[in-house]
Amino acid sequence: MYKLMNVGDVFESLEYGTILVGINPELDDLSHDQIKNRIDNRIVIRTPDKKEFSIEVVSIQISSSLMNKKSIGICVGRSINQSEIPLNSEVYTDKS
């Protein structure tokens, strides 16, 4: 598995459900499409207490800062609640 990011924020959207946001400096040099291609239709979330679960990805949003730092937003819909994903959880994907 490939570590995609650490979760820096988790929030609920009334329209879209749970959204995970994080960064990975190793991905800053990649294009938005290259990053999206690394994220499969499922991700694995590993919490700080080492619990793991696989979850379906609904959509992906990549943002770039003025310094070209990428922020990755992954919508996982309503299949999991915000409270089930602690900050600093790790997100993995099978693609590299």
A tleap script that builds the chain and sets N, CA, C and O, in Angstrom:
source leaprc.protein.ff14SB
mol = sequence {
  NMET TYR LYS LEU MET ASN VAL GLY ASP VAL
  PHE GLU SER LEU GLU TYR GLY THR ILE LEU
  VAL GLY ILE ASN PRO GLU LEU ASP ASP LEU
  SER HIE ASP GLN ILE LYS ASN ARG ILE ASP
  ASN ARG ILE VAL ILE ARG THR PRO ASP LYS
  LYS GLU PHE SER ILE GLU VAL VAL SER ILE
  GLN ILE SER SER SER LEU MET ASN LYS LYS
  SER ILE GLY ILE CYS VAL GLY ARG SER ILE
  ASN GLN SER GLU ILE PRO LEU ASN SER GLU
  VAL TYR THR ASP LYS CSER
}
set mol.1.N position { 0.843 -1.187 0.000 }
set mol.1.CA position { 0.000 0.000 0.000 }
set mol.1.C position { 0.884 1.244 0.000 }
set mol.1.O position { 2.016 1.222 0.483 }
set mol.2.N position { 0.352 2.308 -0.541 }
set mol.2.CA position { 1.055 3.585 -0.648 }
set mol.2.C position { 0.389 4.596 0.281 }
set mol.2.O position { -0.825 4.791 0.226 }
set mol.3.N position { 1.189 5.241 1.138 }
set mol.3.CA position { 0.641 6.263 2.031 }
set mol.3.C position { 0.337 7.513 1.223 }
set mol.3.O position { 1.228 8.126 0.636 }
set mol.4.N position { -0.920 7.873 1.204 }
set mol.4.CA position { -1.375 9.017 0.428 }
set mol.4.C position { -1.261 10.315 1.210 }
set mol.4.O position { -0.810 11.325 0.670 }
set mol.5.N position { -1.669 10.301 2.488 }
set mol.5.CA position { -1.638 11.536 3.277 }
set mol.5.C position { -1.951 11.247 4.738 }
set mol.5.O position { -2.433 10.169 5.085 }
set mol.6.N position { -1.669 12.225 5.583 }
set mol.6.CA position { -2.151 12.260 6.961 }
set mol.6.C position { -3.375 13.160 6.982 }
set mol.6.O position { -3.405 14.192 6.313 }
set mol.7.N position { -4.370 12.775 7.740 }
set mol.7.CA position { -5.598 13.563 7.830 }
set mol.7.C position { -5.352 14.760 8.743 }
set mol.7.O position { -5.044 14.599 9.924 }
set mol.8.N position { -5.491 15.960 8.186 }
set mol.8.CA position { -5.320 17.192 8.950 }
set mol.8.C position { -6.638 17.834 9.333 }
set mol.8.O position { -6.700 18.667 10.236 }
set mol.9.N position { -7.704 17.432 8.626 }
set mol.9.CA position { -9.033 17.970 8.922 }
set mol.9.C position { -10.072 16.968 8.436 }
set mol.9.O position { -9.879 16.294 7.424 }
set mol.10.N position { -11.157 16.881 9.158 }
set mol.10.CA position { -12.304 16.058 8.772 }
set mol.10.C position { -13.541 16.889 9.048 }
set mol.10.O position { -13.679 17.467 10.126 }
set mol.11.N position { -14.440 16.951 8.080 }
set mol.11.CA position { -15.674 17.699 8.322 }
set mol.11.C position { -16.831 17.065 7.572 }
set mol.11.O position { -16.648 16.260 6.659 }
set mol.12.N position { -18.013 17.449 7.981 }
set mol.12.CA position { -19.243 16.953 7.366 }
set mol.12.C position { -19.833 18.039 6.474 }
set mol.12.O position { -19.907 19.205 6.862 }
set mol.13.N position { -20.244 17.650 5.298 }
set mol.13.CA position { -20.979 18.518 4.388 }
set mol.13.C position { -22.403 17.983 4.315 }
set mol.13.O position { -22.607 16.788 4.100 }
set mol.14.N position { -23.380 18.851 4.490 }
set mol.14.CA position { -24.774 18.402 4.399 }
set mol.14.C position { -25.063 17.762 3.049 }
set mol.14.O position { -25.839 16.812 2.953 }
set mol.15.N position { -24.435 18.289 2.020 }
set mol.15.CA position { -24.702 17.807 0.666 }
set mol.15.C position { -23.907 16.554 0.311 }
set mol.15.O position { -24.423 15.662 -0.363 }
set mol.16.N position { -22.633 16.480 0.767 }
set mol.16.CA position { -21.737 15.424 0.294 }
set mol.16.C position { -21.340 14.388 1.337 }
set mol.16.O position { -20.840 13.327 0.965 }
set mol.17.N position { -21.538 14.645 2.611 }
set mol.17.CA position { -21.138 13.697 3.644 }
set mol.17.C position { -19.767 14.036 4.213 }
set mol.17.O position { -19.393 15.206 4.285 }
set mol.18.N position { -19.026 13.022 4.612 }
set mol.18.CA position { -17.737 13.198 5.280 }
set mol.18.C position { -16.631 13.478 4.271 }
set mol.18.O position { -16.527 12.819 3.237 }
set mol.19.N position { -15.806 14.473 4.596 }
set mol.19.CA position { -14.695 14.861 3.732 }
set mol.19.C position { -13.420 14.872 4.561 }
set mol.19.O position { -13.370 15.479 5.631 }
set mol.20.N position { -12.384 14.192 4.058 }
set mol.20.CA position { -11.068 14.147 4.688 }
set mol.20.C position { -10.148 15.088 3.932 }
set mol.20.O position { -10.171 15.116 2.702 }
set mol.21.N position { -9.344 15.853 4.642 }
set mol.21.CA position { -8.408 16.775 4.000 }
set mol.21.C position { -7.026 16.530 4.581 }
set mol.21.O position { -6.868 16.365 5.790 }
set mol.22.N position { -6.027 16.510 3.708 }
set mol.22.CA position { -4.659 16.317 4.173 }
set mol.22.C position { -3.652 16.747 3.131 }
set mol.22.O position { -4.004 17.180 2.034 }
set mol.23.N position { -2.385 16.616 3.502 }
set mol.23.CA position { -1.292 16.979 2.609 }
set mol.23.C position { -0.266 15.850 2.580 }
set mol.23.O position { -0.216 15.007 3.476 }
set mol.24.N position { 0.537 15.856 1.540 }
set mol.24.CA position { 1.684 14.971 1.418 }
set mol.24.C position { 2.700 15.706 0.550 }
set mol.24.O position { 2.527 15.773 -0.667 }
set mol.25.N position { 3.760 16.261 1.150 }
set mol.25.CA position { 4.745 17.028 0.381 }
set mol.25.C position { 5.362 16.249 -0.778 }
set mol.25.O position { 5.830 16.852 -1.744 }
set mol.26.N position { 5.368 14.918 -0.698 }
set mol.26.CA position { 5.913 14.107 -1.790 }
set mol.26.C position { 5.082 14.228 -3.067 }
set mol.26.O position { 5.568 13.912 -4.153 }
set mol.27.N position { 3.852 14.677 -2.947 }
set mol.27.CA position { 2.966 14.791 -4.112 }
set mol.27.C position { 2.921 16.199 -4.696 }
set mol.27.O position { 2.256 16.422 -5.708 }
set mol.28.N position { 3.613 17.149 -4.081 }
set mol.28.CA position { 3.529 18.546 -4.520 }
set mol.28.C position { 3.993 18.766 -5.952 }
set mol.28.O position { 3.531 19.700 -6.607 }
set mol.29.N position { 4.896 17.930 -6.453 }
set mol.29.CA position { 5.408 18.109 -7.811 }
set mol.29.C position { 4.541 17.435 -8.875 }
set mol.29.O position { 4.810 17.564 -10.069 }
set mol.30.N position { 3.512 16.725 -8.449 }
set mol.30.CA position { 2.630 16.047 -9.395 }
set mol.30.C position { 1.467 16.950 -9.794 }
set mol.30.O position { 1.083 17.855 -9.053 }
set mol.31.N position { 0.916 16.689 -10.973 }
set mol.31.CA position { -0.269 17.436 -11.414 }
set mol.31.C position { -1.494 16.919 -10.659 }
set mol.31.O position { -1.453 15.865 -10.025 }
set mol.32.N position { -2.569 17.674 -10.741 }
set mol.32.CA position { -3.817 17.252 -10.095 }
set mol.32.C position { -4.262 15.893 -10.637 }
set mol.32.O position { -4.677 15.025 -9.869 }
set mol.33.N position { -4.179 15.705 -11.958 }
set mol.33.CA position { -4.594 14.436 -12.556 }
set mol.33.C position { -3.712 13.282 -12.103 }
set mol.33.O position { -4.208 12.181 -11.865 }
set mol.34.N position { -2.404 13.521 -11.981 }
set mol.34.CA position { -1.508 12.467 -11.511 }
set mol.34.C position { -1.849 12.048 -10.083 }
set mol.34.O position { -1.812 10.862 -9.758 }
set mol.35.N position { -2.177 13.007 -9.240 }
set mol.35.CA position { -2.555 12.677 -7.861 }
set mol.35.C position { -3.872 11.909 -7.856 }
set mol.35.O position { -3.997 10.893 -7.171 }
set mol.36.N position { -4.851 12.388 -8.617 }
set mol.36.CA position { -6.149 11.696 -8.670 }
set mol.36.C position { -5.993 10.263 -9.170 }
set mol.36.O position { -6.685 9.363 -8.695 }
set mol.37.N position { -5.087 10.044 -10.130 }
set mol.37.CA position { -4.867 8.700 -10.659 }
set mol.37.C position { -4.259 7.762 -9.625 }
set mol.37.O position { -4.400 6.545 -9.744 }
set mol.38.N position { -3.591 8.298 -8.621 }
set mol.38.CA position { -3.017 7.468 -7.550 }
set mol.38.C position { -4.072 7.020 -6.545 }
set mol.38.O position { -3.853 6.078 -5.783 }
set mol.39.N position { -5.200 7.688 -6.548 }
set mol.39.CA position { -6.253 7.374 -5.586 }
set mol.39.C position { -7.263 6.463 -6.268 }
set mol.39.O position { -7.908 6.856 -7.240 }
set mol.40.N position { -7.393 5.268 -5.766 }
set mol.40.CA position { -8.315 4.296 -6.341 }
set mol.40.C position { -9.738 4.617 -5.882 }
set mol.40.O position { -9.970 5.646 -5.248 }
set mol.41.N position { -10.671 3.753 -6.197 }
set mol.41.CA position { -12.054 3.982 -5.759 }
set mol.41.C position { -12.266 3.568 -4.304 }
set mol.41.O position { -13.360 3.732 -3.763 }
set mol.42.N position { -11.218 3.031 -3.670 }
set mol.42.CA position { -11.253 2.706 -2.237 }
set mol.42.C position { -9.951 3.174 -1.605 }
set mol.42.O position { -8.888 3.141 -2.226 }
set mol.43.N position { -10.060 3.609 -0.358 }
set mol.43.CA position { -8.883 3.963 0.423 }
set mol.43.C position { -8.917 3.165 1.718 }
set mol.43.O position { -9.964 2.671 2.135 }
set mol.44.N position { -7.761 3.050 2.341 }
set mol.44.CA position { -7.665 2.424 3.657 }
set mol.44.C position { -7.285 3.516 4.641 }
set mol.44.O position { -6.327 4.256 4.421 }
set mol.45.N position { -8.032 3.612 5.716 }
set mol.45.CA position { -7.753 4.596 6.759 }
set mol.45.C position { -7.199 3.845 7.962 }
set mol.45.O position { -7.803 2.885 8.440 }
set mol.46.N position { -6.039 4.293 8.448 }
set mol.46.CA position { -5.433 3.721 9.655 }
set mol.46.C position { -5.432 4.804 10.722 }
set mol.46.O position { -4.774 5.834 10.575 }
set mol.47.N position { -6.170 4.565 11.790 }
set mol.47.CA position { -6.279 5.549 12.870 }
set mol.47.C position { -5.019 5.526 13.733 }
set mol.47.O position { -4.250 4.566 13.667 }
set mol.48.N position { -4.791 6.568 14.543 }
set mol.48.CA position { -3.610 6.587 15.411 }
set mol.48.C position { -3.532 5.392 16.368 }
set mol.48.O position { -2.439 5.015 16.790 }
set mol.49.N position { -4.675 4.792 16.713 }
set mol.49.CA position { -4.640 3.603 17.576 }
set mol.49.C position { -4.591 2.309 16.756 }
set mol.49.O position { -4.899 1.230 17.261 }
set mol.50.N position { -4.194 2.437 15.472 }
set mol.50.CA position { -3.898 1.322 14.556 }
set mol.50.C position { -5.114 0.531 14.086 }
set mol.50.O position { -4.956 -0.584 13.589 }
set mol.51.N position { -6.314 1.068 14.226 }
set mol.51.CA position { -7.483 0.434 13.619 }
set mol.51.C position { -7.466 0.765 12.135 }
set mol.51.O position { -7.142 1.887 11.747 }
set mol.52.N position { -7.813 -0.207 11.311 }
set mol.52.CA position { -7.836 0.000 9.861 }
set mol.52.C position { -9.209 -0.341 9.306 }
set mol.52.O position { -9.863 -1.284 9.752 }
set mol.53.N position { -9.630 0.445 8.325 }
set mol.53.CA position { -10.849 0.111 7.613 }
set mol.53.C position { -10.762 0.648 6.199 }
set mol.53.O position { -10.152 1.685 5.940 }
set mol.54.N position { -11.390 -0.087 5.290 }
set mol.54.CA position { -11.429 0.280 3.881 }
set mol.54.C position { -12.741 1.004 3.622 }
set mol.54.O position { -13.786 0.635 4.158 }
set mol.55.N position { -12.672 2.031 2.800 }
set mol.55.CA position { -13.867 2.834 2.551 }
set mol.55.C position { -13.881 3.305 1.096 }
set mol.55.O position { -12.830 3.552 0.504 }
set mol.56.N position { -15.064 3.424 0.538 }
set mol.56.CA position { -15.222 3.843 -0.855 }
set mol.56.C position { -15.041 5.350 -1.000 }
set mol.56.O position { -15.509 6.131 -0.171 }
set mol.57.N position { -14.352 5.741 -2.069 }
set mol.57.CA position { -14.143 7.153 -2.391 }
set mol.57.C position { -15.284 7.614 -3.290 }
set mol.57.O position { -15.578 6.984 -4.306 }
set mol.58.N position { -15.925 8.721 -2.908 }
set mol.58.CA position { -17.009 9.284 -3.707 }
set mol.58.C position { -16.451 10.294 -4.708 }
set mol.58.O position { -16.804 10.265 -5.887 }
set mol.59.N position { -15.579 11.186 -4.234 }
set mol.59.CA position { -14.977 12.180 -5.123 }
set mol.59.C position { -13.675 12.688 -4.518 }
set mol.59.O position { -13.395 12.482 -3.337 }
set mol.60.N position { -12.884 13.358 -5.359 }
set mol.60.CA position { -11.569 13.870 -4.965 }
set mol.60.C position { -11.454 15.312 -5.427 }
set mol.60.O position { -11.861 15.648 -6.539 }
set mol.61.N position { -10.906 16.156 -4.583 }
set mol.61.CA position { -10.643 17.555 -4.933 }
set mol.61.C position { -9.198 17.871 -4.551 }
set mol.61.O position { -8.781 17.619 -3.421 }
set mol.62.N position { -8.444 18.418 -5.489 }
set mol.62.CA position { -7.061 18.815 -5.233 }
set mol.62.C position { -6.984 20.332 -5.360 }
set mol.62.O position { -7.482 20.913 -6.325 }
set mol.63.N position { -6.355 20.962 -4.377 }
set mol.63.CA position { -6.149 22.411 -4.414 }
set mol.63.C position { -4.659 22.692 -4.332 }
set mol.63.O position { -3.911 21.936 -3.713 }
set mol.64.N position { -4.230 23.777 -4.956 }
set mol.64.CA position { -2.826 24.195 -4.898 }
set mol.64.C position { -2.729 25.576 -4.282 }
set mol.64.O position { -3.514 26.468 -4.604 }
set mol.65.N position { -1.754 25.749 -3.387 }
set mol.65.CA position { -1.499 27.066 -2.809 }
set mol.65.C position { -0.647 27.879 -3.783 }
set mol.65.O position { -0.212 27.368 -4.815 }
set mol.66.N position { -0.416 29.134 -3.450 }
set mol.66.CA position { 0.450 29.976 -4.280 }
set mol.66.C position { 1.869 29.433 -4.338 }
set mol.66.O position { 2.601 29.702 -5.291 }
set mol.67.N position { 2.260 28.668 -3.319 }
set mol.67.CA position { 3.595 28.066 -3.268 }
set mol.67.C position { 3.600 26.676 -3.917 }
set mol.67.O position { 4.573 25.934 -3.783 }
set mol.68.N position { 2.519 26.324 -4.620 }
set mol.68.CA position { 2.339 25.042 -5.298 }
set mol.68.C position { 2.330 23.858 -4.334 }
set mol.68.O position { 2.753 22.761 -4.698 }
set mol.69.N position { 1.856 24.069 -3.119 }
set mol.69.CA position { 1.663 22.983 -2.156 }
set mol.69.C position { 0.259 22.429 -2.371 }
set mol.69.O position { -0.708 23.187 -2.442 }
set mol.70.N position { 0.153 21.118 -2.473 }
set mol.70.CA position { -1.131 20.488 -2.767 }
set mol.70.C position { -1.869 20.116 -1.482 }
set mol.70.O position { -1.266 19.644 -0.518 }
set mol.71.N position { -3.161 20.333 -1.486 }
set mol.71.CA position { -4.065 19.901 -0.428 }
set mol.71.C position { -5.055 18.939 -1.073 }
set mol.71.O position { -5.649 19.246 -2.106 }
set mol.72.N position { -5.227 17.776 -0.457 }
set mol.72.CA position { -6.061 16.731 -1.031 }
set mol.72.C position { -7.335 16.599 -0.204 }
set mol.72.O position { -7.279 16.409 1.011 }
set mol.73.N position { -8.469 16.699 -0.863 }
set mol.73.CA position { -9.755 16.490 -0.212 }
set mol.73.C position { -10.403 15.243 -0.781 }
set mol.73.O position { -10.568 15.121 -1.995 }
set mol.74.N position { -10.770 14.320 0.091 }
set mol.74.CA position { -11.396 13.070 -0.344 }
set mol.74.C position { -12.768 12.962 0.313 }
set mol.74.O position { -12.887 12.914 1.537 }
set mol.75.N position { -13.782 12.925 -0.514 }
set mol.75.CA position { -15.151 12.761 -0.019 }
set mol.75.C position { -15.453 11.264 0.052 }
set mol.75.O position { -15.289 10.536 -0.927 }
set mol.76.N position { -15.895 10.822 1.226 }
set mol.76.CA position { -16.240 9.410 1.414 }
set mol.76.C position { -17.738 9.234 1.657 }
set mol.76.O position { -18.191 8.168 2.074 }
set mol.77.N position { -18.485 10.275 1.395 }
set mol.77.CA position { -19.938 10.196 1.490 }
set mol.77.C position { -20.443 10.001 2.907 }
set mol.77.O position { -19.832 10.457 3.873 }
set mol.78.N position { -21.558 9.322 3.011 }
set mol.78.CA position { -22.208 9.139 4.313 }
set mol.78.C position { -21.921 7.763 4.923 }
set mol.78.O position { -22.581 7.357 5.879 }
set mol.79.N position { -20.946 7.052 4.373 }
set mol.79.CA position { -20.655 5.705 4.862 }
set mol.79.C position { -19.912 5.695 6.194 }
set mol.79.O position { -19.808 4.650 6.836 }
set mol.80.N position { -19.399 6.841 6.611 }
set mol.80.CA position { -18.676 6.945 7.876 }
set mol.80.C position { -18.889 8.343 8.442 }
set mol.80.O position { -19.044 9.306 7.691 }
set mol.81.N position { -18.896 8.449 9.755 }
set mol.81.CA position { -19.083 9.743 10.404 }
set mol.81.C position { -17.752 10.414 10.682 }
set mol.81.O position { -16.725 9.754 10.840 }
set mol.82.N position { -17.786 11.709 10.736 }
set mol.82.CA position { -16.608 12.518 11.036 }
set mol.82.C position { -15.941 12.056 12.333 }
set mol.82.O position { -14.714 12.009 12.416 }
set mol.83.N position { -16.729 11.720 13.327 }
set mol.83.CA position { -16.198 11.338 14.640 }
set mol.83.C position { -15.422 10.024 14.616 }
set mol.83.O position { -14.684 9.732 15.557 }
set mol.84.N position { -15.575 9.227 13.562 }
set mol.84.CA position { -14.882 7.945 13.462 }
set mol.84.C position { -13.480 8.065 12.875 }
set mol.84.O position { -12.733 7.087 12.851 }
set mol.85.N position { -13.117 9.255 12.401 }
set mol.85.CA position { -11.812 9.455 11.774 }
set mol.85.C position { -11.050 10.519 12.559 }
set mol.85.O position { -11.254 11.712 12.334 }
set mol.86.N position { -10.175 10.105 13.475 }
set mol.86.CA position { -9.419 11.087 14.256 }
set mol.86.C position { -8.393 11.824 13.391 }
set mol.86.O position { -7.917 11.292 12.388 }
set mol.87.N position { -8.066 13.038 13.787 }
set mol.87.CA position { -6.981 13.752 13.117 }
set mol.87.C position { -5.712 12.922 13.242 }
set mol.87.O position { -5.552 12.153 14.190 }
set mol.88.N position { -4.817 13.083 12.281 }
set mol.88.CA position { -3.556 12.340 12.176 }
set mol.88.C position { -3.750 10.883 11.788 }
set mol.88.O position { -2.798 10.104 11.845 }
set mol.89.N position { -4.963 10.492 11.392 }
set mol.89.CA position { -5.132 9.173 10.788 }
set mol.89.C position { -4.369 9.188 9.469 }
set mol.89.O position { -4.167 10.246 8.873 }
set mol.90.N position { -3.949 8.018 9.023 }
set mol.90.CA position { -3.217 7.910 7.762 }
set mol.90.C position { -4.138 7.322 6.699 }
set mol.90.O position { -4.944 6.434 6.976 }
set mol.91.N position { -4.003 7.833 5.484 }
set mol.91.CA position { -4.812 7.355 4.363 }
set mol.91.C position { -3.886 6.656 3.377 }
set mol.91.O position { -2.868 7.209 2.960 }
set mol.92.N position { -4.254 5.436 3.013 }
set mol.92.CA position { -3.459 4.625 2.090 }
set mol.92.C position { -4.288 4.266 0.874 }
set mol.92.O position { -5.518 4.230 0.920 }
set mol.93.N position { -3.581 4.001 -0.218 }
set mol.93.CA position { -4.208 3.537 -1.447 }
set mol.93.C position { -3.375 2.385 -1.995 }
set mol.93.O position { -2.196 2.255 -1.667 }
set mol.94.N position { -3.985 1.555 -2.827 }
set mol.94.CA position { -3.247 0.439 -3.417 }
set mol.94.C position { -2.381 0.881 -4.586 }
set mol.94.O position { -1.424 0.192 -4.941 }
set mol.95.N position { -2.699 2.009 -5.181 }
set mol.95.CA position { -1.917 2.510 -6.317 }
set mol.95.C position { -0.711 3.287 -5.815 }
set mol.95.O position { -0.733 3.859 -4.725 }
set mol.96.N position { 0.346 3.301 -6.630 }
set mol.96.CA position { 1.544 4.075 -6.249 }
set mol.96.C position { 1.910 5.077 -7.314 }
set mol.96.O position { 2.887 5.811 -7.161 }
savepdb mol mol.pdb
quit
